Amino acid sequence: MNEPRKPIFGFLWARPDPQAPVDGAYRQVRPVRISPRGPIRLVTLLVGAAGVAVTTGTVVLGAATTSLTPITVAAGALAATSLVLLLRGWVVGTYVTDDHLVIETTWRRTRLTWAQVARLDDETRRCPFLGIPLGVPARRIVVVDDSGAIHGTHVYSTSPDYWLRPEALDIAVLRLGRWHQDAS
């Protein structure tokens, strides 16, 4: 009876392990996003989630009440594609651990160990504007690996996470630089 009560939905958020080390032996093995999602990205994803829920519900009810037609098949394909794109939208970003750097885009995942990362460069280059593939000049952090290939991170000034929030961009630049410095 002295045991603390557990929340009903406690499985939805992680609680720190009381037996985990808190000294220098601690290792970050689970990927951590460089910065939280910005307000523009959150609003877009939440509106998209509501739209996908409505669209999927409409398609399912339409398919259940009518015979299978090309329109219901096309609507089902559109709903499934929208769901996949929405889920990828939640994952997009730059993640780090003590061992590697992960750059998640909509279509690709780039995973580099810190030993493969030669340097981080702060450049002005053409970047997407608010996630839309419309290239505009912006400040961006790029990763140069040991073979000389350049990988763009999601730390850039026109990102939906940092747009109109220069202090959040500066914090993300510092965090990424410190992870690289500590891992080297």
N, C-alpha and C positions, 0 to 999 in steps of 0.2 A: 504494500500500500504506500510505501515511501518513494516508490519509483516515480520520476516526473512523467506527467502526461504528454503523450505524443499527439501532434496535430493530425487531423484526419487526412489532410493532403500533404503530409510531411515529405512524401517521396518526390514532390515536385521541386524542392530546393535542397541543395546540398548543405549538410551541416559539417563543420570541421571535425576531423577525427581527433578526439582528445589524446590519443596515444601517438599521434604523428610528431615527428621531431620538429622543433622550432629553433634549432641552432644552425650552425654552418653546414650540417650534413643534409639539410633539406634540399630536395630537388624538385623542380617544377616539371612534371611529366605530362600533365594534361594541358593541351593548347589554351593559351590565354589571348583574347583579342586585344590588340594594341590599344584601342580606345573603344568606349561604348558607342552604340549606334546613335547618331545625331537625331535631332527632332524631325528633320525633313525625311530622313530614311524611315524613322518609326511611323510617322503619319502615313507615308506612302505604303508601307508594309501592312499597317492596320486597315487602311482603306482597301488595299488589295485583298486582304484576308476576308473582309466583309463581302467584297465583290465576288470572290471565288466561292464563298459559302452560298451566296444567293444563286449564282450561276449553276453551281453543282446541284443544289436542291431543286432548281427549276428543271434541269436536265433529267435528274432522276425521276421526278414526278411526271414529267412529260413522257419519258420512256416507259414508265409503269402504266400510264393510262392510255397510251396509243400503241399502235403497231410499230415495229421497227422500220424506220424510213431513213433515207439518206440524210435528212435534216437532223434527226435525233442522233445518228452516228457522228455527223460533223460537230454537233453541239457537245456530244460526249468527248470527242477528241479535243475540242477547244477547252472544255472544262479541265480535262486531265493535263493538257499542256500548261494551262494557267496555274494549276496546282503545283506542278513541278517547278515552274519559274518562280512562283511565290516562295516555295521552300528553299530554292537556291538563293533567293534574295535575302533570306534571313541568315544564310551562312556566309555570304560574300564578305571578305575582309582579310586583314593580315593578322596572323596568329604567331605566337612564339612559345617556345619551351626552352629549357636549359640546353637541349640538344639540337633543336632545329627551328627553322623559320618556315611557315606555310603561308602561301599567298593563294587564297581561294577566289576565283572569279566565277562568273556564271557558267562557263563551259570548261574550265580547266583548274587543276590544283597543281601548284608548283611547290615542291618540298625540297628545301636545301638544308643540309647540316651547317652549323655555324663554321665548321672547318672549311666548307666550300665557299663561304661568303668572303670575298676579298675585301670589299669595302661598301659603305653606304654613301651615295652621292645625293646632294641636295641640288636639284636642277630645275631650270625653267624649261618646260616642254609642253607639247600639246596633250591635253588630258580631256577626258569626258567631262561634260558640264552636268552636274547633278545626276550622274549615272547614265545619262543619255549619250549615245555615241556621237556627240557633236564636239569636235576637238577645239578647245580654246587654250591659249597660253596660260599656264598655271605653274605654281611651285609644286614639285613632286619629289618624294624620296624614292630613289631607285636602288636596287641591290645589284651589285656587280659580282658575279661568281668567279671562281678561280680560272675558268676557261675564257673569261672576258664577256660572257653573255650578260645582257642587261635585263633585269626583271623589274617591272613597275609595281610598286606597292599601292595599297589603297590609302596611303597617307599623302594626299594632295589637296591643294587649297580649294578646288571646285568640287570636291567630293560632297555627297549629301550629308556626310557625318561632320564636316568641318566648315561648310559654306557659311559665311557671315559669323564665324566663330574662330577668329585667329588664335585665341588663347588655347583652344582645344587642339588646333593644329600644332602649335608650338609644344604642347605637352606630349602629343603623340610622337613628334620628331625626337624629343628628348628621351622618351621611353624606348623607342626603337634603337636609338644610338647607345643607350645604356645597356640594353640587352646584348647588343653586338659587342660592346666593350667588355662586359663581364664574361661573355662566352669565349672571347679570344684568349 
